[in-house]
Structure formats: C-alpha cells, structure tokens
Amino acid sequence: MTTDPTPAPMSHRAVLEAMSGLMLGMFVAILSSTVVSTSLPKIVSDLGGSQASYTWVVTSTLLALTVSTPVWGKLADLFDRKTLVQTGLVIYVGGSLLAGLSQSMTWLIACRVVQGIGVGGLTALVQVILSDLVSPRERGRYSGYLGAVFGVGTVAGPLLGGVITDSFGWRWCFYVGVPFAAAAFVLLQRTLHLPRRRAEVHIDYPGIVLVAGGVSSLLIWVSLAGQSYDWLSWQSAVLVGLGIGLSAGAVVAERHARQPLVPLALFGQRTVVLAVIASVAVGIAMFGTTVFLSQYMQIARGKSPTE
C-alpha cells in the first residue's frame, strides 16, 4: 500500500482561518503608509521640518519597502516563513514606537525606514504564504480578500489619522498600528501552520546596494532641487549622474547575477510591463492625493486634519 505525499487541499474555512493573521498583517502594512498622511503638516510644523523632509517621511518608508521586499522573498526560501512574517511585525512595531517618540525630522525619517523594512516583509511574505496555502487555480479568489483589506486600509487610513491627530495628537498615528500588529502576531501563531521548506538561495547583495543607491540618489535630487540648490547646478549634475550610473550598474549586475534581485526577463512579458505601469499610476494617484492634497487643504484652506 502506497501513500500519497501530497497533502490534502485545505477547506475554505481552514484557509480563511490561516489567512486571518495574514489579512490583519496586510491591514497593518497599508495602514502604516496612509494613516500618517493627514497628520504630516502637524508633524513637520512641530518638529521644524522642511518641504523636503515632509516628502521624505513618506518616501523613506516606500523606498525601504521596495528594496526590502525581494530580499524578504529570498529569505522565505531559507527560513521558516511563519517566523519571518512575525519578525516583520516585530520590526514594524519597533519602528512605530520609536517614530512616535521622535524629537526631530531626521530621527522620524530613520524610524520610518525601519517601519518600511518591516512592512516590506509583510507585503512579500503574505503573497508567498498564500501560495503555500492554496493552489494556483484558487489563488485569485483569496487574493481578492487581500485586495479588500488593502482597499479598507487605503480608505480608512487618512480618515483615522485625521481623527487621531485632532483627538490625541500626531504621535498616536504611529502607535495605532501596534495593537493590530500584536493581534496579527497572535493569530499567526495560533492559526498558521506551514510545512518547513528550504532551498538553495543566493542573495544578490550588489543588486540591493545598486538599486537602493540609484533610486535614493534620484529621490534626493528631486526632493532638494529648487530649494537647497538650483535645478541646473553642479549638485544636480552629481546626484543625477550618480543615480543614472548606479541604476545602469544595477541593470548590468542583474543581468549577470546568479539569482537576481529583480529578474530582468520579467520585463520581456507584456503582462508584467502593463502591471508595473498600472501600479505606478495607482501609486501616483493614491499618494499624490493623500499626501499633498492634505497639505494643501490644511495649510492653504485652513482645514483641520479630520476635515
């Protein structure tokens, strides 16, 4: 008599139970990016920040998230995925608590980077673990649940941030995600049970450094040009040249990497390219409106964060 090594598929209820902690973790991830948007004018005013630092409070988190996401994905092939997603939650909580205690814009931006690293882990590992739980045929169905959580977090974050800022102060915008993260940690511990997997993985350290350096150089240039120096100046030339050079180096490194951070072959697929373009458009619309429209309404129109 032979036994089938393939595990039986999970029931719908079992999958939802296992996903409960993942969905709460996803809510924490999107909440961290949106809840602070309506409180930024208050934060920058209290900490004596500039327009550049206003932008970097959001940009630093997104940059850390973007660079760390594929790294977390690589680690998922080396270590226990449940432990990794819980580690991401712990990193997020630590960054949030420190951000709420900030006394300067530099300290706040550094803490937002820590938050971004934790959120990068949540973003990557939620998708990886979902692939462990359900078959490709059913994956779209359960991805819809994650999409619904994403939508709720996107809509609720700015409103929640405005109410908290007016009622308790902007520091609580960083604390509000901590109870959700703690609840997600407990749910994951109780409901998520995954088989141990291990694969040979080579982390693309040159790719990490070059991608992060190239993007950071261009972001620093865009943030400071026109304020700290002219758009047409030697500082602009250095930062733009450095950004382009590092980005070109990243492309070369990714072509020759054994396991590239960003597989360039993906961009030969029309679907992937269109999906990236759509994601860029959504990101511009979402963060452009929530961050800068909030600044305009509060500073130029005299509205409160809640309004």
PyMOL commands that set and color helices and strands:
alter all, ss='L'
color gray80, all
select helices_A, chain A and resi 12-34+37-47+51-75+81-100+105-133+136-167+172-175+177-191+205-224+234-256+264-268+270-300
alter helices_A, ss='H'
color red, helices_A
deselect
rebuild
show_as cartoon
